[in-house]
Amino acid sequence: MPNVPETTSDAGIARVLTTLRTSLAGKHAPRDFSQESVGALLERQADYVEEIGVEAILLARRSRADVVSASDVERADELVRAGVRGRRLAGVEALGGLLAGAGIAELFTVLSQHHPSTLGYVLAAVSTALGSMLLAYGLARR
């Protein structure tokens, strides 16, 4: 693995420290990071860099590249950042699909009866509408 030039890593660290100092400089607490929080922050940073690096390697392998490019790292960053939100959206979509499907099935059942009950019709319509809205929300957020 090639060495990272000190100027690049130093400039990145300096930028992060400047941002953190600016955020802490406000009129209200907190004023500083505890030693434990700095350790936790650096540990999370290492985990994040590792996760992006592994994903970038996988992307480079998929494209049969000889080296991991900057675009592989940028794409890996997008994928890692979208991962948490993507799982939540998948859950919303699954719930929406389940409710919409059950509502439509119940709607067909209610409408095929000779004397449909009002409660069955309302439950089917509400389930279909709510499921459709959840499904549309999940798909629109992607």
N, C-alpha and C positions, 0 to 999 in steps of 0.2 A: 504494500500500500504506500503510495507516495506521501512524502511529508507535506503537511499543510504549511504554507509560508506563514511565518510569524506575523507579518504585517496583516494578512487576511484575517487570521484568528484574533489578533489583538484588536483590529478595527471592529470586528463583530462583537467582541466582549465589551469594548469601550462603548459601543452604541447601546448595548443592553444595559450596562451600568448607568449610563446617562439617562435612559428612559426610566429606570427604576428610581434613581435619585430624584428625578423630576416629579414622579408620581408620589414619592414620600415627602416632598417639600411642601405639600399643601398645609393649610392651617389646622387641619384636623388630624387626629391619630389615625393610623400608626405613624410613628416617626422613623422606625428602623425594622430590620429583620432580626429575629432571634437567631442564635447560632444553629438551633435545631432546624429552623425554617430554611436557612441558607443551605444546610446539608440536604434537606428534602428537595429543595428547588434544584440543586445540582444533580441529585439522583434522578429526578424526573426528566431533567434535560438529557442526561445520559441515556435514559430509557427511550426518550423520543428520538434522539439521534440514531440510536441502534435500530429502532423500528423503521425509520425512514431509510437508513442504509440497507437493511435487509430487503425492504420492498424495492429499492432502486436496483439492487443486484438482481432480484427476480425479474424486474422489467427489462433490464439489459439482457438477461439470459433469454427471455421470450423473444426479443428482437435479434438474438444471436450476435450481439455486439461484442467487440473485443475488450472494451472498457466501459465503465459506468459513466455516462455523460451527465452534464449539468441538467439537461432536460429530463433524464431518468430520475434524478434527485427531485426536481420540481414536481414531476408527475407523482412520484412516491409521496411527497409531502401532501399533495392534493388528496390522494387516496387515503392516507393515514388520517388526515383531518376530517374527511368525510365519513370515515368508518363509524364513529360513534353516532353521528346524526343519521347515517344510513341504516343502522340497526334499529333506531327508534322509528324511522319512517317505514321500515319494513314491517314492524309490529303494528303500526297504525294502518298500513295497507292491508295486512292480513286480517285484522279485526274488522276493518271496513268491508272487505270482501266477504267475510263470514256473515256479518250482519246483513249485507245486501243480498247475498245468496239465500240466506234463510228467510228473509223478508219476501223475496220474490217467490220462493217456493210456497210460503204460507199464503201469499196473495193469490196464487193460482189455485191453491186448495180452497180458500174461502170463496173465490169467485166461481168455482165449479160446483159449489153446493147449491141446493134448491132454495134454502133459506139461510143465507150467510149471516153470521152474528156480527153485530156492530163492533164488539170488542175485538174479535179476530181480524176484522178488516182494518181497524185502527192500529192494532199491534203490527200487522204486516206492513202497513203503509209507513208507520214510524220507523220500523226496523229497516225497511228498504231505503227510506230517505236518509236516515242517520248513517247507515253503511255506505251509501253512495257518496255522502259528504266526506266521510273519513277517507274513503278510497281516493276521491278526487283531491283532497288535501295532501295526502301522501304522495300522489303522483305529481301534483303541481310543485311540491317542494323539492323535487329531485332535479 
